[in-house]
């Protein structure tokens, strides 16, 4: 399982590396490249989930449509997170209390939305899977998220305090 998580993380990190190349690409080229990276990461993650969920054919028929809708919602949250990180990067050297407040408020909003989406989809997953498999799926999602969050936050410098 550890090797499988590593493969997903490598794909995800590829997406982050491409995102860091923004200044090098034109807006159109960047959008095209990000779409390709997003699809690749999404496919790798789906393959990883499929390999680890141990779904019956009947469970799979109910699970995958809910999974796809959930991933669409999660993509919007990740996009908002990446924008917030970019805003932080842009303001880092000239950070004001007002900007710091706005960034922290945005982080809290993103975390609230993430939890709200997870809760809404919990009932959807429970409609199509036995509880043990719902828990297993949320464990898989949590493990992937933990690795991604750690890697991203390790690269973000602490806020300057002006002192």
Long-range contacts (C-beta under 8 A, 24 or more apart in sequence): 1-52, 4-48, 4-51, 4-52, 5-48, 5-143, 5-144, 5-147, 7-44, 7-48, 8-41, 8-44, 8-45, 8-48, 8-144, 9-144, 9-147, 9-148, 9-151, 11-40, 11-41, 11-44, 11-45, 12-41, 12-45, 12-144, 12-148, 13-151, 14-40, 14-41, 15-40, 15-41, 16-151, 16-152, 19-82, 38-75, 42-71, 42-75, 45-71, 45-144, 46-71, 48-140, 48-144, 49-137, 49-140, 52-136, 52-140, 53-133, 53-136, 53-137, 53-140, 54-133, 54-136, 55-129, 55-133, 59-128, 59-129, 59-130, 59-133, 62-127, 62-128, 62-129, 63-125, 63-128, 63-129, 63-137, 66-121, 66-124, 66-125, 66-127, 66-128, 69-121, 69-124, 70-117, 70-121, 70-124, 70-125, 73-117, 73-121, 74-114, 74-117, 77-110, 77-113, 77-114, 77-117, 80-106, 80-110, 80-113, 81-110, 84-110, 85-152, 85-156, 88-156, 92-157, 92-160, 93-160, 95-159, 95-160, 95-162, 100-159
